[in-house]
Amino acid sequence: MSPTLQSNVFANQLLASKEFFERSTRVLDEADSEFRPREGMMTVAQQVAHTAQTLDWFIEGASRSEGFDLDFEAHAKALAGVTSLAAARQALQTAYANGIHFIRSRSPEDLARPLPPGPVMGGQPIGDIVWAMVEHTAHHRGALTVYSRLLGKVPPMPYGG
């Protein structure tokens, strides 16, 4: 596979993930920002912010010699003050842009290098973060479609036009 093609395939996977997330969550609006199904669960805005945070986390983990930051308590605390869906969506746009830039700016050799040792994807090729990013985003996209239905809204099929 040519270097450009490989990079484009990975970038296109992230772009598709972004499109699916946006489409299936577009029924949610700013008034829904602080909805949560139960106390102790993330709000709509926090779900979106967490998705953005995790995209950045994957890029950071692939970029640092020590690998992924496993201080999940600190990551959760960073989300506690998120109250705006619009701000969370902007953070997600930025995180996707950063992820796509990261992938497109790496050579196939860079993407084939192993991730640092550790409990999260240790030793796997750096390029494998793309499927992890897509899967994690899909997980939260699904949670948000349940939130939408609990709010009496019908989310569109993510893969439709």
Helices and strands as residue ranges (DSSP letters): H 3-25, G 30-32, H 44-63, H 72-79, H 85-104, H 108-112, G 126-128, H 129-150
